[in-house]
Amino acid sequence: MKKISFIAAILICGLLYTTCDLLKDMVKEPEVNLESVEFSEIDFTGLTLLSKVSVKNNNSISIPLPKIDWDLKIIDIPFVDGIIQSTGPLKANDSTVVQFPVSFTYENLINIITSLTDENAKYKINMVLHIPIQELGDLTFQFDHEDKVPLLRLPEITVASRPSTTFSNYVLSVPTSATISFALDIKNKSNIAVKFNDLSYDFKVGSNSLSKGGVTSKPTINSNTTERIPISFTISGTDLLAVGVSAITGNNFSYNLTGNYKFSLPDLPLIKDKEFGDSFTFQ
């Protein structure tokens, strides 16, 4: 009787062992991929980094969604870390994208990373995904991504050359029209490219508005570089009589230039359509 029980026990263990092996062979590892890491929000106070990880379940049974341990380093200095605890199962033969944002302010960034500069502003985010599957154990998937931290600053606009006047169409030695020319320098003080979508201006001499216009070119200005924008317009008739020839000649030329501009960030795909702007005044 004992001999029969012993043999039965061996057979049961063998069956269980074989069943476990079969289950392991039948259960497939999920497909896990890092879809993207991009900045999804930015302003002059801080920014948000959005990571997306895709998980595909090729099994006929549900599996747990992953737990994600992550940490963010700036120029190899630990900055912030956390855990994303996903809830609920991933259904059989289904897929999903797990995404998580990491937000931080420039103030905290500069306070913690005191050696941060435009040149060394690099980040690296590390992610470890844990998916516990009974038949396969605790599966881990590791990803990392590194890129530049965009440091957003308002451009610096200056008058590159004082307005100059060229008179024309003389009648009895008196000009009846004049072309006024000047140029603006736009310096991109951010460490990423900016695209100027709009630049409008109002040019006045005294109380007379001689030209209200806009710049037709829409330059993309690389980081820490300067673009010169030439502007010219022609006045004639009553406008020229109103201001007088002497008011727009040589050292007597006193003017007031105001304007507004809008720009975007073409290198950040998720927010490339978001616009930033400001105004300027020169006298």
Buried (B, 14 or more C-beta within 10 A) or exposed (E): EEEEEEEEEEEEEEEEEEEEEEEEEEBBBBEBEBEBBBBBBBEEEBBBBBBBBBBBBBBEBBBBBBBBBBBBBBBEEEBBEEEBEBEEEBEEEBEBEBBBEBEBEBEEBEEBBEEBEBEEBBBBBBBBBBBEBEBBEEBEBEBBBEBBBBBBBBBEBEBBEEBBBEBEEEEEEEBBBBBBBBBBBBBBBBBBBBBBBBBBBBBBBEEBEBBEBEBEEEBBBBBEEBBEBEBBBBBBEEBBEBBEBEBBEEEEBEBBBBBBBBBBBEBBEBBEEEEBBEEBEBE
